Amino acid sequence: MIGTQLAVLRDGAPTGLTDVLDLVGGLDDALVGGLARVGEADAAALAALAGALAATPLGDRVAEAAGKVTAGSVLEEHLLALAGARCALLGATHDALLGQLDTALGRARAPWTPGTVDPPGAGSPARAGARAWLHEVAVTGWGGVDHELVAGAGAPIEAALAEPGLRRLAVLLDGLAAELRACVPVATMAQPPVRRWADLWARGVLLAQDATAASVPTAVEEVSGRLLVLGVDVHEHDTAVQAQLHAILEPADGGPSRLVRCAVGAVKVETIVGPALWRLLDAHPVLLAALAERRGLMVTGLPLHGADLLWHDDRVRLGEPADPFATARVLLPTAVAAASAPLDRHPVGIAEPVLVEGYTVGDDDGAMTFAFGGQPIAVAVDRLPSCGPLTPDLVAASSACLGLVRWDDGRWLLQPLAVRATVKRRPVDAHTGDWAAGVTDPKVAKAEARAGDAVAVLRERAGRLLRR
């Protein structure tokens, strides 16, 4: 039973996990005070980081960077080496944890296949601007961030947004700047999110490199066949929203079923929340209809990068109704998962779909758990999106759950995407994407009508400004 297999994960962490997280934490602490003011503890942390990577291809560069930064010389190349070292350590952690999970689930995983690398071209001014801002942030440190420094991100973000290939970098910088702006002065915060900000900073440094966009790309293939939806994970930030679909692809050529993902997103303002988020994604009507109506999809020639489908609505058509619980029960045990690309290997990026049944809902110091044979696993009800009908009460009343297994804050947890429950003696299925084509709950729909359509209002005002 899947639940029992998940409970086994609690028995022990991979060897060396604590040591790796301590090394990463040392660099993160150094970024709080800023690399222009490296004290004894920070110098020791940088030396330990270099020592841990001494036998790797990064060893010499990280050792040089640690020495130069400690001596007071902080160049972009030194920050690149430190960011690369941090990402390498967390990438190894990701691989160890994912291997543990695959073993527990009996899940097969295809190896990562690198794509072709284009020769580096001329340097990108947008990337150079991003590197300069991230350099200033690292030298200053989170504790010294002020509104002037945060405002300096505006030009790099605008320049990156203007280049389609840099949208990922632009959204990352925009999100980091927005969080910093909301927390200024950071020095007065009791517990700043040091690891999260360091994650964003390090990823930004790598994405901002000119050579091969900081990472060897995943090989690209075009796939056709039937796409059966398991669920959708909605990622929401004050300035952006993304709907990430988890599904099983049955290839038209008769090959083995494959676990895939695809994501669509949009920029937003912080006032757009709840079911209105779906209206920001109305450029993808076929995808939204498939979620709302729980239907399969027939795809033709969609590009696939590892596990990630590049969505094109014009290459997809709606298929027959397909129950996600039935799909998971029949196809998920034998579906082949894909390896992550190097830059995406981070413990918080682990999100593996599972179907669990036969559990007992419990409570662990105020946090919901699912227990299997007396062994509990935490349930991440705090990750339930506001744009769907799934609520903590429904999760607590459930007898079956489709969700994502994640690793966060040193533990495994389960994030629900759909549940099967009994409410007032009637069976109820609730999925995070049920409201993708409009709210189906009369009470919520009435409240939305009273609040007005924020998306329509903002679009009308933007159109009016453009016409002037």
N, C-alpha and C positions, 0 to 999 in steps of 0.2 A: 504494500500500500504506500502511495506517495507520501502521505502524512508521516508514517513511521520513518521513512527514509529521510525526510526533512528533519525530524527530531534527532536523528543520528548526528546531524551537523553540530549540535550543541556539545558533543562529547569532546571536541578538541579543535584548536586552531592550527593552521599550518605552522611548521617549525620556523622559528625566526621572525614570526609576524610582529611580535612586540618590539623586537630590536629594530626592525625596519621602520615602524611607526615612530619610534624614538628618534631615529636619524632624521626623518622627515620633519618631526616636530622641532628639532633643533634649528633647522633652516627657517621654519615658520616663525619661531620666536625671534630670530635675528631680523626678520622682515618687520617686526613690530617696531623696534627702535630705529630701523633704517640701516642700510649697509654702509652709510657714511660714518656711523658711530658704532664700530664693532668692539664690544667689550670682551673680557676674558672668557665668559661663558659662551658668547657667540663665536669667538675664535675657536674654542674647543669643539663646538658643534660643527663648524665648517671643516675642521681638520678630521673629525670623525666621519663626516660624509665622504670626504676625499679618500680616507682610508678604506671605507667599505667598498669603494668602487675601484680601488687600486689595481686589481687584477683584470679589469674590464677594458674594452676599447676606449671608454670615457676617462680612464684613470688619470692619464697625464694632464688632460685639459681641465678636469675638475680639481686636481691638485694645484695646478697653476692658478686657477680662478680663486680657490680658497686662500692661497698665499697672497695674491694681489689684493683681494678685497680686505683681508685682515691688515695689510700694510697701508690701506687707504686709497688704493687705485681701483675704481669701479667702472670698467668699460662694458660696452654692450656685449662683447664676446665673453666676458666673465659671467654676466647674467645668463647668457645662453647656456653656458656650461652648467651652471648651478640649476637652472630650470630643467635642463635635460637630465641631470643626475636625479633630481626629485621625481621626474616623470618615469625614469627607468626603474627606480625603486618601487614606486606605486604600481608600475606595470607588472613587475615580478610578483607583487602581492596579489594583483588581479588574477594572474595566471594560476597562482597556487590556490586561491579561493575558488576560482571557477573549476579547476580540476577536482577539487574536493566535492563541489556541487554536482558535477557531471558523474562522478563515481557514485554518489548517493542516489542520483536519479536514474543511472544507467543510460545516460544520454550520449549519443554519438555526436562528434563535432568534427567538421571538415577542417583541414589546415588552412591557414591564411596564405593566399596566393598574391604576391606583389604584382602590381601592374607595371607598365613601362614608365620610365622616368624621362621627362622632357629636360633638355639642357637648360640651365638657368639663363634667363634673359636679362633684360635691363632691370635695375632695381625699381621697385614700386614706391612712389612717393607716399602713398597711403600707408604701406607697411612701415616705411621709415618713420612716419609720424607716430604710428602706434608704438614702435620700438622706443622712440624718444620719450613718450609719455610714460610707458611702463618702466623705463630706466629711472625717470625722475621719481616715480612712486617708490621704487625699491630703495633708492638712495635716501629719500625722505623718511620712509617707514610709515606704517599705518598710523602710529601715534602722532605723526606730524602732519597728516593730511589736513588741508584746509580747503575752503571753497574755491580759492584761486587755483589750487592744484587740480581739483576735480573739474573745474571749468576748462582746464587745458585739454581735456579729453574730447571736447566738442569738435574741434577741427579734424582730428584723426577719425572719429566716428563718422562724420559727414563724408570724408573722403573715401572711407572703406565702404560705406553704403552705396556709393556711386559705382563701385565695381562689383558686378554679380559674383565673381569668384571670392570676394572678401566679405560676403554677408555674414558668415559664421564668426569671423573676427569682429565685425562691426557690432553684432548683437552681444557678443561676450563683453566687449569694452563698454557698451552702453549699459549693460546690466551691472557690471562692476562699478562704474562711475555713479550709477543711480543709488546703489547700496552705500557707497562711501558718502555721497551727498546727504543721504538720510541720517548718517551716523556722525557727521561732523559736529563737535570735535570728538574724534575717536578716543583721545586720551582719557576722556571722562567715562567711557564705557566700562562697566564691571567685567563683562566677558565678551569682547569682540570676537566675531567668527573667524579666528585667525587661520584655521586650516582651510576653510572655504575660500577666503580671499586669496590665500596662497595658491590654492588649486587654480583659481581663475587667472591669477597673475602668471603662473608658470605656463598654463595652456596658451595664454595670450602671447607670451614671449615666443613660443614655438610657432604659433600660427602666423606671427608677424615676420618670420624669416622669408627672405626672397628665394633662396635655393629650394626648389621642388616643394614649395609651400610647406616646408618644415617636416614633411613626411612622405615616404614612398607611398603612392596611392594603391588602393586595393584594385586588383584586376576587375575589369568591367565585362559583364556578359549581358546579352539580352535574353529575357525569359518570357515564355508564354505558358498559359495553362489556367487552372482554376485556383483562385485565391479565397481561402476560407478564414474569416475573421475570428480571432479568439477574444480580442478586447482592445480597448484604446486607452492609452495613458496620456493624460492631459498635463502638460508642463506650463505653468503660468507664472509670469513675472510681471512687475508693474509696467514694463515696457515691451513685453513680447509674450506670445502664446504659441504653443506647439502641440499638435495632436499626433501622437506616435502610435501607429497601428501595429499590433502584434498579430501575426497570421501564419497560416500554413499554406505553402504553395504546392499544388499537385502539378508537376510539369507536364506539358502537352506531349513530350517525347516519352512519357512513361517512366521517367527516372524516379528515384526515391523522393518522398515528400520532404520539404525543406521548411525549417523555421525561418521566417523573414520578418522584417519590419519596414515600415515606410512612414515618413513624417511630413506633415505640411504645417506651415506656421505663418504668422503675421505679426507685424509690430502693432503696439497698442498704447493706450494711455491708462493710467492706474484707475480711472473711474469706470472703465469697462470691465465688469466682472460677471460671474454667474452665467446663466444660459446665453447672455448676449455674446459671449466669447465665440460661440459657433458661427455667428453672423460675420465675424471677421474672416472666416474660412470659406465663405460662400463661392470662392473661385473654384472650389472642388466639389461640385454638386453630386457627382457620382459617388465619391467617397462618403459624403455626409449621408446620402440616401442608404448606402449599404450598412452604415452604422445604425441609423434610426430604424431601418426595416429588418435588420439582422439577415441580410442576404449575402450570398456569395458573389464573387466577381470573376469575370472572364477577362484575363489580361493578355495583351498581344504586344510583344517586343518592348517590355519595360526594362530599362537598364537596372542591373543588380550589381551593387558594390558589396561584396561579402554578404552580410545579412540585410543590407539596406537597399530597398527598392527606391528608385527615383520616380516619383509619381507624375504621371501624365493622364489627365482625365480623358483626353481624346483617344487613349490606347486601352481604355477600360470600359466594360459594359456590365450592367447589373445582371446577376444570375438568379438562380432559384433561392428561396429561403433556406438558410442553413443555421441550425441551432449551434451556437458556440460550445455549449456543454457536450453535445454529441460529437462535434468535431474534436474536442480535446480528448474525450474518452476513447475515440477510435484511432485517431491519427497522431496525437501528441506523443505517445510512448515510443514510436518508431521514427518520428521526424528527425532529420539531421540538422543540427545547429551549425552556424558558421562561426569561425574565429573572428575576433575583433582586430581591426587594424592597429598598428603600434601606438598611434597617438590617442586612440580611444581606450587603451588598456588602463583602467583606473577602477579601484574597488567600487566606487559609487556608480559606475556604469553597468555593473552587473544587474540584469533584469531578465530573469528566465521564467517564461510562462509555465504554470503548473495547474493541474486540477486536483483539489483536495476534497475529500468527503469523510464522513464518519468521525468528525472531531467533536470535542466538547468546548464550548466557549467559556473562557475563564477570565480572571482578573489578576494582574501581577502589579501590585502597588499602583493601581489606578490605570494601568495600560491593559488593553484587551489582548487576550491570547487565544490561540487554538491549541488544544491539547490532544495528542495522539498517544493512546496507551499511557497516559500520565506524564508524557513529555511535552511541554508547551513550546510554542514558537510565537514570537510577538507578531501582532497584526497592526500594520501601519494605517490605521484609520485616519491619521492626520494627513495622509496623502490623497484622501478622497477629494475629487474636484468639486467645485461649487456649481459646475455647469451640467451636472447629471443627477439622476434620482437616487444614486447610491448614498446611503447614510449610515452612520455607526449603528443605529438601531436595527436597520435591515441586516447589516453584517452580523450583529449579535444574535439575530433570529434565524440565521442561515443554517442550512444543512449541507450545502455544497458551495464551493467558492472557486472561481477562476481567478488566478492572481499572478503576480510577479514575485519571485523570490529575489530579495535584495540583501546586500551587506552594507550596514551603515552603523557608525558609532560603535564598532567592535562587536557586532552581533548580526545574526541572520534574522530577517523578518519577512513577512508576507504582505504584499500590497494588493488589496482586492481590486479586480477589474469588473467582476460580475458575481452575483450571488443568487442562489436559489433558496427561497425562504417560504415559510408559511405565515401569512398575516390574516388574522380574523378567519382562521380555518380554510383559507384559500391559498393555493400555491402561487408564488410571485417570483418572477425572474426580473432582476434589475441589473442593467449594464451602464457603464459610465457614458456610453455613446447614445443612449436612448433618446436624448433630446437634441441630437445633432441637426434634425430637420424641424425642430420646434418643440416647445414644452408640451408634454402630454398630461401632466398633472394639473387638473383644473385650478387648484388653489394657487400653485406657483404661477400658472399662466395669468391668473387674475392679478396677482401681485406685480408681475412683469408689465402688464398692460397699464397699471396705475403708475408705475415708475417711468413709463415711456421708453422709447427706443433710443438709447444713447448712441448707438452706432449710426443710425440714420441721421440723428441731429448733428453729430460731428462731421459726417460726410457732407451733409448739406452746407454746413458752415465752411468746410474746406473748399467745396465747389464755389461758394460765393466769393471767397477770398481769391481763388484762382481766376475768377472772371473779372475781377477788378483791374 
